[in-house]
Amino acid sequence: MQVHAPQFILASASPRRRELLTQIGLHFVVQTADVDETPLLGETPAALVERLAILKAETVWNTRRDVLNTPVLPVLGSDTLGILNGELLVKPRDVEHARQMLRQMSGQQHEILTAVALATTAGVQLAVSRSVVKFRTITDPEILAYWETGEPHDKAGAYAIQGLGAVFVENLQGSYSGVMGLPLFETAQLLAAAGIHTL
């Protein structure tokens, strides 16, 4: 089995982001960024998702630089937020919270913002993907059955588009991978600009 040298560091523990990067043939190592994701007073969702992506990339970049005292591999940070009627879609606390969110999303559109930041010796470059997801009408029995699968327990907005939650999606405008958590078009563009190519 051929072993490839890592091309960059992924500042995320998300298995979905790892899967997406592997899907397009990239080689990387993972180092999670322990950052405070609490929104600042008056901060918009767009400003929050950009700040967190940059913060994750810079946190790991600075940690590696401090330890090694040498130039390090580029660091990729990302953050994803869902927004419904101006409010953030968060991870459900329990079944009632999930039911409340999915009821509100039923038959409605919500927005997914995913920011990607790449830290290199040249600084930090940022790209943002915006997608709009339209849900079909969802019944209460469907919501409860979905909760019982376990899939929505740790998902923002209480659903996973790459899993069983896909059956709720009537329409998607934007980036499927961005809704999953890492827009591959924007990510590949950032990496290519830093000399890291998928093809």
N, CA and C of each residue as an Amber inpcrd file, in Angstrom:
protein
   597
   0.8430000  -1.1930000   0.0000000   0.0000000   0.0000000   0.0000000
   0.8810000   1.2470000   0.0000000   0.6300000   2.1310000  -0.9420000
   1.4450000   3.3330000  -1.0580000   1.0600000   4.3470000   0.0210000
   2.0520000   4.9080000   0.6800000   1.8190000   5.9210000   1.7050000
   2.1630000   7.2850000   1.1160000   1.2180000   8.2030000   1.1960000
   1.4040000   9.5380000   0.6470000   1.7410000  10.5260000   1.7650000
   2.6540000  11.4170000   1.4820000   2.9620000  12.4780000   2.4380000
   1.7780000  13.4290000   2.5200000   1.4470000  13.9080000   3.7110000
   0.3240000  14.8390000   3.8300000   0.6000000  16.1490000   3.1090000
  -0.4470000  16.6840000   2.4820000  -0.3410000  17.9440000   1.7480000
  -0.7270000  19.1460000   2.6050000  -1.5310000  18.8940000   3.6370000
  -1.9890000  19.9740000   4.5120000  -2.5580000  19.3630000   5.7860000
  -2.9320000  20.2280000   6.7150000  -3.5280000  19.8050000   7.9880000
  -4.9990000  20.2180000   7.9890000  -5.8700000  19.3130000   8.3540000
  -7.2920000  19.6110000   8.5050000  -7.5820000  19.9180000   9.9690000
  -8.0320000  21.1360000  10.2250000  -8.3150000  21.5640000  11.6000000
  -9.7670000  21.2510000  11.9560000 -10.1130000  19.9690000  11.8950000
 -11.4990000  19.5730000  12.1560000 -11.5500000  18.1020000  12.5160000
 -12.4520000  17.7710000  13.4260000 -12.6540000  16.3720000  13.7940000
 -13.8040000  15.7550000  13.0050000 -14.4190000  16.5190000  12.1200000
 -15.6050000  16.0600000  11.4040000 -15.2950000  14.8930000  10.4670000
 -15.9380000  13.7500000  10.6640000 -15.7230000  12.6410000   9.7350000
 -16.2270000  12.9560000   8.3370000 -17.2380000  13.8070000   8.2220000
 -17.7680000  14.1740000   6.9040000 -16.7470000  14.9870000   6.1140000
 -16.0490000  15.8960000   6.7780000 -15.0270000  16.6700000   6.0720000
 -13.8780000  15.7630000   5.6390000 -13.5130000  14.8150000   6.4740000
 -12.4510000  13.8730000   6.0970000 -12.8710000  13.0590000   4.8780000
 -14.1160000  12.5950000   4.8770000 -14.6130000  11.7960000   3.7560000
 -14.6070000  12.5970000   2.4570000 -15.0260000  13.8560000   2.5340000
 -15.0960000  14.6880000   1.3300000 -13.7060000  14.9560000   0.7590000
 -12.7460000  15.2460000   1.6100000 -11.3820000  15.5020000   1.1400000
 -10.7530000  14.2470000   0.5530000 -11.0040000  13.1050000   1.1840000
 -10.4910000  11.8370000   0.6690000 -11.1390000  11.5130000  -0.6710000
 -12.4050000  11.8710000  -0.8100000 -13.1510000  11.6180000  -2.0540000
 -12.4710000  12.2410000  -3.2690000 -11.8410000  13.4080000  -3.0770000
 -11.2060000  14.0810000  -4.2150000  -9.6840000  13.8700000  -4.2370000
  -9.2370000  12.8300000  -3.5380000  -7.8590000  12.3780000  -3.6800000
  -6.8180000  13.1680000  -2.9220000  -7.2090000  13.8810000  -1.8830000
  -6.2560000  14.6790000  -1.1070000  -5.6980000  13.8770000   0.0590000
  -4.4910000  14.2350000   0.4780000  -3.8090000  13.5520000   1.5800000
  -3.5070000  14.5850000   2.6640000  -3.8990000  14.2750000   3.8820000
  -3.8340000  15.2710000   4.9540000  -3.7420000  14.5790000   6.3020000
  -3.3940000  15.3500000   7.2940000  -3.4490000  14.8910000   8.6750000
  -4.4630000  15.7580000   9.4150000  -4.9670000  15.2320000  10.5020000
  -6.0000000  15.9380000  11.2660000  -5.4310000  16.4340000  12.5820000
  -5.6910000  17.7040000  12.8740000  -5.4030000  18.2510000  14.2010000
  -6.5470000  19.1790000  14.5540000  -7.3150000  18.7990000  15.5530000
  -8.5020000  19.5750000  15.8730000  -8.1370000  20.8960000  16.5420000
  -9.0210000  21.8670000  16.3430000  -8.8480000  23.1960000  16.9390000
  -9.8810000  23.3680000  18.0440000  -9.4200000  23.5390000  19.2570000
 -10.3160000  23.7440000  20.3960000 -10.5760000  25.2400000  20.5360000
 -11.6970000  25.7000000  19.9720000 -12.0050000  27.1280000  19.9860000
 -13.3980000  27.3570000  20.5660000 -13.6090000  28.5490000  21.0860000
 -14.9080000  28.9530000  21.6110000 -15.7830000  29.3820000  20.4340000
 -16.8870000  28.6700000  20.2050000 -17.7350000  28.9550000  19.0560000
 -18.9330000  29.8310000  19.4080000 -18.9090000  30.4380000  20.5900000
 -20.0040000  31.3090000  21.0110000 -20.0450000  32.5660000  20.1360000
 -21.2140000  32.9060000  19.5930000 -21.3040000  34.1370000  18.7960000
 -21.0030000  35.3720000  19.6460000 -20.3730000  36.3580000  19.0250000
 -20.1410000  37.6260000  19.6850000 -21.4310000  38.4400000  19.7040000
 -21.5190000  39.3710000  20.6080000 -22.7140000  40.2050000  20.7210000
 -22.9620000  40.9340000  19.4050000 -24.1330000  40.7240000  18.8350000
 -24.4970000  41.3990000  17.6060000 -23.8910000  40.8190000  16.3460000
 -23.1770000  39.6930000  16.4640000 -22.5110000  39.1050000  15.3100000
 -23.5170000  38.4080000  14.3950000 -23.4510000  38.6800000  13.1090000
 -24.3400000  38.0330000  12.1500000 -23.8740000  36.6080000  11.8890000
 -24.7750000  35.7340000  11.4260000 -24.3510000  34.3770000  11.0880000
 -23.2220000  34.3550000  10.0650000 -23.2730000  35.2450000   9.0670000
 -22.2210000  35.2800000   8.0440000 -20.8720000  35.6490000   8.6570000
 -20.8880000  36.6350000   9.5410000 -19.6430000  37.0480000  10.1990000
 -19.1380000  35.9490000  11.1250000 -20.0550000  35.2620000  11.7910000
 -19.6760000  34.1950000  12.7290000 -19.0190000  33.0250000  12.0020000
 -19.6200000  32.5750000  10.9040000 -19.0730000  31.4030000  10.2060000
 -17.7000000  31.7190000   9.6220000 -17.5020000  32.9460000   9.1510000
 -16.1950000  33.3440000   8.6220000 -15.1580000  33.4170000   9.7370000
 -15.5500000  34.0240000  10.8600000 -14.6040000  34.1730000  11.9770000
 -14.1690000  32.8210000  12.5150000 -15.1130000  31.8790000  12.6360000
 -14.7750000  30.5730000  13.2070000 -13.8830000  29.7580000  12.2770000
 -14.1300000  29.8310000  10.9690000 -13.2660000  29.1060000  10.0300000
 -11.8340000  29.6350000  10.1090000 -11.7040000  30.9560000  10.1350000
 -10.3720000  31.5670000  10.2370000  -9.7280000  31.2260000  11.5780000
 -10.5090000  31.2980000  12.6530000  -9.9840000  31.0230000  13.9890000
  -9.4640000  29.5910000  14.1000000 -10.1920000  28.6340000  13.5340000
  -9.7540000  27.2370000  13.5790000  -8.4400000  27.0450000  12.8240000
  -8.3720000  27.6330000  11.6190000  -7.1460000  27.4990000  10.8210000
  -5.9640000  28.1600000  11.5230000  -6.1700000  29.3600000  12.0330000
  -5.0780000  30.0920000  12.6780000  -4.6490000  29.4340000  13.9900000
  -5.6010000  28.8740000  14.7300000  -5.2800000  28.2340000  16.0120000
  -4.3240000  27.0590000  15.7950000  -4.6380000  26.1950000  14.8340000
  -3.7670000  25.0460000  14.5660000  -2.4550000  25.5080000  13.9390000
  -2.5210000  26.4790000  13.0360000  -1.2980000  27.0090000  12.4200000
  -0.3360000  27.5140000  13.4800000  -0.8430000  28.3050000  14.4140000
   0.0120000  28.8820000  15.4600000   0.5210000  27.8200000  16.4220000
  -0.2910000  26.8060000  16.6990000   0.1410000  25.7170000  17.5730000
   1.2890000  24.9480000  16.9440000   1.1470000  24.6330000  15.6660000
   2.2000000  23.8810000  14.9770000   3.4740000  24.7130000  14.8570000
   3.3290000  25.9920000  14.5680000   4.4890000  26.8620000  14.4030000
   5.2390000  27.0080000  15.7190000   4.4760000  27.1410000  16.8120000
   5.1110000  27.2960000  18.1210000   5.8750000  26.0430000  18.5280000
   5.3190000  24.8770000  18.1910000   5.9550000  23.6220000  18.5810000
   7.1860000  23.3400000  17.7270000   7.0470000  23.5490000  16.4210000
   8.1170000  23.1540000  15.5020000   9.1130000  24.2720000  15.2150000
   8.6400000  25.5150000  15.3900000   9.4840000  26.6910000  15.1180000
  10.0250000  26.6790000  13.6820000   9.2430000  26.1140000  12.8020000
   9.5940000  26.0700000  11.3830000   8.3200000  26.2530000  10.5650000
   8.4350000  26.6090000   9.2960000   7.2300000  26.6790000   8.4600000
   6.5100000  25.3310000   8.4650000   5.2050000  25.3820000   8.5140000
   4.4190000  24.1480000   8.6220000   3.5570000  23.9680000   7.3800000
   2.9190000  22.8200000   7.3060000   1.9700000  22.5660000   6.2320000
   0.8120000  23.5630000   6.3120000   0.1960000  23.8810000   5.1830000
  -1.0120000  24.7150000   5.2290000  -2.0590000  24.0740000   6.1370000
  -2.8900000  24.9150000   6.7330000  -3.9330000  24.4270000   7.6380000
  -5.2960000  24.8540000   7.1000000  -6.1870000  23.8690000   6.9600000
  -7.5340000  24.1130000   6.4510000  -8.5260000  24.0920000   7.6060000
  -9.2350000  25.1970000   7.7760000 -10.2780000  25.2850000   8.7950000
 -11.6210000  25.5210000   8.1300000 -12.6820000  25.0390000   8.7460000
 -14.0030000  25.2170000   8.1560000 -15.0570000  25.2860000   9.2380000
 -16.1540000  25.9780000   8.9210000 -17.2800000  26.0280000   9.8500000
 -18.5670000  26.1020000   9.0400000 -19.6000000  25.4480000   9.5380000
 -20.8890000  25.4040000   8.8450000 -22.0030000  25.8410000   9.7900000
 -22.8850000  26.7010000   9.2890000 -24.0300000  27.1580000  10.0640000
 -25.2940000  27.0480000   9.2300000 -26.3740000  26.6580000   9.8830000
 -27.6900000  26.6750000   9.2490000 -28.4920000  27.8340000   9.8080000
 -29.3050000  28.4480000   8.9530000 -30.0830000  29.6140000   9.3640000
 -31.5160000  29.4530000   8.8760000 -32.4580000  29.6230000   9.7800000
 -33.8810000  29.5790000   9.4520000 -34.5470000  30.8270000  10.0220000
 -35.1000000  31.6310000   9.1430000 -35.7610000  32.8760000   9.5600000
 -34.8600000  33.7360000  10.4450000 -33.5760000  33.7900000  10.0780000
 -32.6300000  34.6340000  10.7940000 -32.0570000  34.0310000  12.0580000
 -32.5060000  32.8320000  12.4270000 -32.0370000  32.1740000  13.6480000
 -31.1180000  31.0060000  13.2920000 -30.0910000  30.7910000  14.1300000
 -29.1620000  29.6840000  13.8900000 -29.8280000  28.3360000  14.1480000
 -29.5460000  27.3870000  13.2840000 -29.9710000  26.0050000  13.4880000
 -28.8570000  25.2960000  14.2470000 -29.1310000  24.8800000  15.4470000
 -28.1070000  24.3000000  16.3140000 -28.3340000  22.7980000  16.4560000
 -27.4480000  22.1350000  17.1780000 -27.6320000  20.7160000  17.4620000
 -28.7640000  20.5510000  18.4820000 -29.6380000  19.5820000  18.2900000
 -30.7790000  19.4340000  19.2050000 -30.3590000  18.9690000  20.5950000
 -30.9860000  19.5440000  21.5930000 -30.7110000  19.1490000  22.9870000
 -31.3480000  17.8060000  23.3130000 -32.5270000  17.5800000  22.7370000
 -33.2830000  16.3500000  23.0010000 -34.3230000  16.1900000  21.9010000
 -35.1750000  15.1670000  22.0420000 -36.1520000  14.8860000  21.0010000
 -37.1380000  16.0330000  20.8160000 -37.5200000  16.6940000  21.8970000
 -38.4790000  17.7960000  21.7740000 -37.8700000  18.9680000  21.0210000
 -36.6190000  19.2290000  21.2810000 -35.9300000  20.3160000  20.5690000
 -35.8060000  19.9730000  19.0850000 -35.4580000  18.7210000  18.7840000
 -35.3660000  18.2910000  17.3860000 -36.7260000  18.3880000  16.7090000
 -37.7690000  17.9820000  17.3990000 -39.1200000  18.0450000  16.8340000
 -39.5090000  19.4980000  16.5330000 -39.1660000  20.3830000  17.4530000
 -39.4840000  21.7960000  17.2580000 -38.7750000  22.3520000  16.0160000
 -37.4850000  22.0570000  15.8720000 -36.7310000  22.5710000  14.7270000
 -37.2540000  21.9940000  13.4180000 -37.4560000  20.6770000  13.3770000
 -37.8830000  20.0530000  12.1320000 -39.2950000  20.4740000  11.7410000
 -40.1500000  20.7280000  12.7270000 -41.4780000  21.2730000  12.4300000
 -41.3530000  22.6460000  11.7640000 -40.4530000  23.4690000  12.2990000
 -40.2570000  24.8080000  11.7350000 -39.6680000  24.7450000  10.3220000
 -38.8290000  23.7590000  10.0720000 -38.1930000  23.6100000   8.7730000
 -39.1030000  22.9420000   7.7500000 -40.1200000  22.2350000   8.2300000
 -41.0310000  21.5130000   7.3570000 -41.7010000  22.4500000   6.3510000
 -41.5460000  22.1210000   5.0600000 -42.1670000  22.9130000   4.0040000
 -41.5260000  24.2630000   3.7570000 -40.4000000  24.5260000   4.4150000
 -39.7450000  25.8350000   4.3340000 -38.3290000  25.7190000   3.7590000
 -37.7720000  26.8670000   3.4190000 -36.3770000  26.9470000   3.0040000
 -35.5030000  27.3700000   4.1790000 -34.3160000  26.8200000   4.2440000
 -33.3250000  27.3240000   5.1900000 -31.9980000  27.4760000   4.4510000
 -31.1220000  28.2640000   5.0250000 -29.8470000  28.5770000   4.3780000
 -28.7070000  27.8720000   5.1080000 -27.7380000  27.3900000   4.3490000
 -26.5280000  26.7980000   4.9140000 -25.3340000  27.6280000   4.4600000
 -24.5680000  28.1140000   5.4240000 -23.3370000  28.8400000   5.1350000
 -22.1570000  27.9820000   5.5860000 -21.2040000  27.7690000   4.6930000
 -19.9780000  27.0840000   5.0750000 -18.7910000  27.9280000   4.6370000
 -17.9630000  28.2890000   5.6000000 -16.7480000  29.0500000   5.3200000
 -15.5490000  28.1150000   5.3750000 -14.5980000  28.3570000   4.4710000
 -13.3630000  27.5750000   4.4200000 -12.2020000  28.5490000   4.4670000
 -11.2630000  28.3150000   5.3720000 -10.0900000  29.1780000   5.5090000
  -8.8290000  28.3370000   5.3860000  -7.8600000  28.8590000   4.6440000
  -6.5880000  28.1620000   4.4870000  -5.4640000  29.0710000   4.9710000
  -4.7690000  28.6140000   6.0310000  -3.6400000  29.3690000   6.5900000
  -2.3380000  28.8380000   6.0020000  -1.5430000  29.7530000   5.4510000
  -0.2330000  29.4040000   4.8910000   0.7650000  30.4720000   5.3170000
   2.0000000  30.3400000   4.8540000   3.0060000  31.3550000   5.1600000
   2.6320000  32.7060000   4.5470000   1.7440000  32.7060000   3.5610000
   1.3130000  33.9570000   2.9220000   0.1440000  34.6170000   3.6370000
  -0.3800000  33.9660000   4.6850000  -1.5350000  34.5160000   5.4000000
  -2.7100000  33.5640000   5.3410000  -3.9190000  34.1090000   5.5110000
  -5.1310000  33.2920000   5.5180000  -6.0390000  33.7230000   4.3660000
  -6.4340000  32.7510000   3.5560000  -7.3870000  32.9910000   2.4740000
  -8.7270000  32.3720000   2.8640000  -9.8160000  33.0230000   2.4540000
 -11.1530000  32.6100000   2.8930000 -12.0980000  32.4970000   1.7030000
 -12.9730000  31.5000000   1.7390000 -14.0510000  31.3630000   0.7610000
 -15.3080000  30.9390000   1.5080000 -16.4690000  31.3830000   1.0140000
 -17.7380000  31.0660000   1.6680000 -18.7220000  30.5090000   0.6480000
 -19.3680000  29.4240000   1.0180000 -20.4040000  28.7990000   0.1900000
 -21.7650000  29.0630000   0.8310000 -22.7260000  29.4850000  -0.0060000
 -24.1010000  29.7000000   0.4550000 -25.0260000  28.7590000  -0.3060000
 -25.8200000  28.0120000   0.4160000 -26.7770000  27.0950000  -0.2060000
 -28.1480000  27.2850000   0.4320000 -29.1790000  27.0290000  -0.3600000
 -30.5560000  27.0960000   0.1360000 -31.1860000  25.7190000  -0.0090000
 -31.6940000  25.2080000   1.0970000 -32.3020000  23.8790000   1.1290000
 -33.8020000  24.0340000   1.3970000 -34.6120000  23.4060000   0.5490000
 -36.0740000  23.4180000   0.7460000 -36.5140000  22.0430000   1.2180000
 -37.1930000  21.9990000   2.3730000 -37.7270000  20.7430000   2.8880000
 -39.1570000  20.5470000   2.3950000 -39.5010000  19.3030000   2.1340000
 -40.9120000  18.9720000   1.9210000 -41.6180000  19.0120000   3.2770000
 -42.9130000  18.8820000   3.2420000 -43.6650000  18.8100000   4.4990000
 -43.3240000  17.5000000   5.2180000 -43.0090000  17.6260000   6.4990000
 -42.6260000  16.4560000   7.3060000 -43.6760000  16.2420000   8.3860000
 -44.1100000  15.0130000   8.5760000 -45.1180000  14.7110000   9.5910000
 -44.4550000  14.4240000  10.9390000 -45.2250000  14.5480000  11.9990000
 -44.7010000  14.2430000  13.3370000 -44.2230000  12.7890000  13.4580000
 -44.9830000  11.8160000  12.9400000 -44.4780000  10.4350000  13.0130000
 -43.1420000  10.2700000  12.2900000 -42.9490000  10.9640000  11.1800000
 -41.6740000  10.8860000  10.4690000 -40.5500000  11.4850000  11.3050000
 -40.8250000  12.5970000  11.9600000 -39.8120000  13.2400000  12.8020000
 -39.3950000  12.3070000  13.9290000 -40.3630000  11.6810000  14.5820000
 -40.0590000  10.7810000  15.6960000 -39.3090000   9.5390000  15.2070000
 -39.7160000   9.0070000  14.0680000 -39.0280000   7.8370000  13.5080000
 -37.5900000   8.1960000  13.1420000 -37.4050000   9.3940000  12.6180000
 -36.0590000   9.8440000  12.2480000 -35.1980000  10.0070000  13.4930000
 -35.7500000  10.5710000  14.5410000 -35.0020000  10.7320000  15.7840000
 -34.5450000   9.3790000  16.3210000 -35.4080000   8.3830000  16.2090000
 -35.0940000   7.0550000  16.7360000 -33.9210000   6.4020000  15.9990000
 -33.6200000   6.8370000  14.7850000 -32.4730000   6.2750000  14.0580000
 -31.1480000   6.7190000  14.6740000 -31.1780000   7.8040000  15.4460000
 -29.9560000   8.3390000  16.0550000 -29.2210000   9.3390000  15.1910000
 -29.5540000   9.3950000  13.9090000 -28.8070000  10.2620000  12.9900000
 -28.8610000  11.7470000  13.3540000 -30.0160000  12.2720000  13.7580000
 -30.0740000  13.7260000  13.9830000 -29.5350000  14.1990000  15.3290000
 -29.1230000  13.2880000  16.1930000 -28.7870000  13.6620000  17.5670000
 -27.6660000  14.6990000  17.6660000 -26.6570000  14.6040000  16.7890000
 -25.5170000  15.5130000  16.9040000 -25.3490000  16.3770000  15.6570000
 -26.4700000  16.5860000  14.9270000 -26.4110000  17.3480000  13.6850000
 -27.0870000  18.7060000  13.8620000 -26.4110000  19.7540000  13.4100000
 -27.0290000  21.0760000  13.4160000 -28.2650000  21.0400000  12.5200000
 -29.3770000  21.5660000  13.0430000 -30.6230000  21.4950000  12.2970000
 -31.3120000  20.1550000  12.4160000 -30.6960000  19.2370000  13.1540000
 -31.2660000  17.9090000  13.4360000 -31.4640000  17.0650000  12.1800000
 -30.5820000  17.2400000  11.1780000 -30.6540000  16.3420000  10.0270000
 -29.3040000  16.2550000   9.3410000 -29.1290000  15.1720000   8.5680000
 -27.9140000  14.9790000   7.7780000 -28.3250000  14.7610000   6.3330000
 -27.9150000  15.6500000   5.4410000 -28.3140000  15.5360000   4.0370000
 -27.6860000  14.3190000   3.3750000 -26.5290000  13.8660000   3.9020000
 -25.8570000  12.7100000   3.3050000 -26.3840000  11.3990000   3.8620000
 -27.3600000  11.4710000   4.7560000 -27.9080000  10.2670000   5.3650000
 -29.3960000  10.1260000   5.1040000 -30.1030000   9.6080000   6.0840000
 -31.5490000   9.3980000   5.9530000 -32.3040000  10.7150000   5.7830000
 -31.7200000  11.7990000   6.3000000 -32.3630000  13.1060000   6.2040000
 -32.5400000  13.5900000   4.7820000 -31.8630000  12.9430000   3.8340000
 -31.9880000  13.3300000   2.4280000 -33.4200000  13.2140000   1.9270000
 -34.2200000  12.3410000   2.5300000 -35.5980000  12.1570000   2.0500000
 -36.4660000  13.3770000   2.3270000 -36.0100000  14.2760000   3.1970000
 -36.7790000  15.4880000   3.4910000 -36.4790000  16.6160000   2.5060000
 -35.3890000  16.4830000   1.7440000 -34.9170000  17.5820000   0.8920000
 -35.6580000  17.5660000  -0.4420000 -36.5040000  18.5630000  -0.6280000
 -37.2590000  18.6950000  -1.8800000 -36.4150000  19.3690000  -2.9560000
 -35.5870000  20.3270000  -2.5350000 -34.8020000  21.0870000  -3.5030000
 -33.5530000  21.6360000  -2.8400000 -32.4610000  21.6860000  -3.6070000
 -31.2070000  22.2600000  -3.1110000 -30.6370000  23.1960000  -4.1570000
 -30.3860000  24.4230000  -3.7480000 -29.7030000  25.3880000  -4.6060000
 -28.3570000  25.7060000  -3.9610000 -27.2840000  25.3310000  -4.6640000
 -25.9680000  25.5990000  -4.1030000 -25.0990000  24.3600000  -4.1160000
 -24.3720000  24.1400000  -3.0170000 -23.3620000  23.0880000  -2.9380000
 -23.8100000  21.9640000  -2.0060000 -23.9710000  20.7660000  -2.5780000
 -24.3200000  19.6030000  -1.7550000 -23.2320000  19.3420000  -0.7150000
 -21.9530000  19.3810000  -1.1560000 -20.8600000  19.1410000  -0.2080000
 -20.7740000  20.2660000   0.8180000 -21.1600000  21.4780000   0.4200000
 -21.1820000  22.5920000   1.3740000 -22.2030000  22.3680000   2.4740000
 -23.3460000  21.8140000   2.1120000 -24.3690000  21.4940000   3.1190000
 -23.8550000  20.3840000   4.0370000 -23.0890000  19.4520000   3.4890000
 -22.4870000  18.3910000   4.3060000 -21.4590000  18.9480000   5.2860000
 -20.8030000  20.0670000   4.9090000 -19.8280000  20.6410000   5.8270000
 -18.5360000  21.1210000   5.2060000 -18.3520000  20.8860000   3.8760000
 -17.1250000  21.3540000   3.2260000 -17.3720000  21.4920000   1.7190000
 -17.5340000  22.7100000   1.2170000 -17.7850000  22.8940000  -0.2100000
 -16.5300000  22.5640000  -1.0240000 -16.5980000  21.5120000  -1.8270000
 -15.3930000  21.0230000  -2.4940000 -14.8910000  21.9700000  -3.5790000
 -15.7910000  22.6670000  -4.2590000 -15.3440000  23.6130000  -5.2820000
 -14.4770000  24.6970000  -4.6500000 -14.9970000  25.3780000  -3.6340000
 -14.2550000  26.4560000  -2.9850000 -12.9840000  25.9390000  -2.3110000
 -13.0670000  24.7560000  -1.7020000 -11.9050000  24.1810000  -1.0270000
 -10.7930000  23.8790000  -2.0320000 -11.1620000  23.2720000  -3.1540000
 -10.1690000  22.9440000  -4.1800000  -9.5350000  24.2060000  -4.7550000
 -10.3180000  25.2720000  -4.8980000  -9.7850000  26.5320000  -5.4060000
  -8.7550000  27.1100000  -4.4400000  -9.0600000  27.1070000  -3.1520000
  -8.1150000  27.6170000  -2.1490000  -6.8290000  26.8010000  -2.1430000
  -6.9780000  25.4830000  -2.1560000  -5.8090000  24.6100000  -2.1150000
  -4.9630000  24.7810000  -3.3770000  -5.6130000  24.8770000  -4.5300000
  -4.8780000  25.0410000  -5.7910000  -4.0700000  26.3280000  -5.7890000
  -4.6320000  27.3980000  -5.2220000  -3.9380000  28.6690000  -5.1540000
  -2.6690000  28.5640000  -4.2930000  -2.6810000  27.5850000  -3.3730000
  -1.5080000  27.3530000  -2.5110000  -0.6090000  26.2470000  -3.0630000
  -0.9020000  25.8050000  -4.2900000  -0.0450000  24.7980000  -4.9230000
  -0.4150000  23.3580000  -4.6210000  -1.6280000  23.1550000  -4.0380000
  -2.0830000  21.8110000  -3.7170000  -3.2260000  21.4670000  -4.6670000
  -3.0050000  20.4830000  -5.5250000  -3.9870000  20.1650000  -6.5670000
  -4.5940000  18.7980000  -6.3610000  -5.8630000  18.6780000  -6.7450000
  -6.5690000  17.4050000  -6.6130000  -6.3060000  16.5280000  -7.8240000
  -6.0060000  17.1190000  -8.9650000  -5.7870000  16.3530000 -10.1990000
  -4.4020000  16.6270000 -10.7530000
